[in-house]
Amino acid sequence: MPSVTTQAIVLRHADYREHDRMLTLLSPGMGRIEALCRGCKRPGSPLLSAGEWFTLGEYVLYTGKGHMTVTSCHVSESFYPLRTDYERLQYATYLLSIAEAAAQPGDRAVELFTLLARSLSRLAYGEKDPQAVAAAFLLHFSAISGYRPRLSHCVLCGRRMEDAEIRLMDTENGGLVCPQCADARQSLRAVTADQVRWMRDVLEKGIDKTDRPAADAPGPLLGLYVESRMEKPIRHKGLWR
Ligand SMILES: [Zn+2]
């Protein structure tokens, strides 16, 4: 099996020799892949767009001498508008960093791939606030990663909570904390009832169908939550306003 064909999104590239790049790809069937893209920096190269950030396409990869090489690519989406809007670009790059930190070589990543492709499309072409799109990505990401936050019961005592009692979320334990269980632990963060309603609604209907205001999307809180669960810092300098 020297050659494989897979859908993939470019998560990162690093320059390699004068005209080549080493790509980090996310494949639904193969997880994270490192592949050399020869000549993609040469003007007029057929692989020019195959070696760009965000590109989604059907990659043909050749395996030889212990590494993979891109032999051809049919680009289906370049998410070009991301390159013309700095704010959207920053959020999109952040999503790539999360996907790169989460994906493992050889592990299937169908849900992550679909979530990433849809979120990049919303950031590039959608009308939705980019902060809310990124927050929705983080929320669904935590759900597919097995740590969907508990948003109606106290995560410590299990008691069902009224919206009026919502003040705190425990980013380590993954959910709301009731006033009786609240103490001085460091992992407690402020959360409002509106933010919790936004999260419930987006988990239930998705970001495209929610009517909740974008201002209620708790991006920084979800960023902190996902990073504490992944136990990896993700680069997001100056991202959360
Ligand atoms: Zn409690």
Boltz pocket constraint, residues with backbone or C-beta under 6 A from the ligand:
constraints:
  - pocket:
      binder: B
      contacts: [[A, 154], [A, 155], [A, 156], [A, 157], [A, 158], [A, 159], [A, 177], [A, 178], [A, 179], [A, 180], [A, 181]]
      max_distance: 6.0
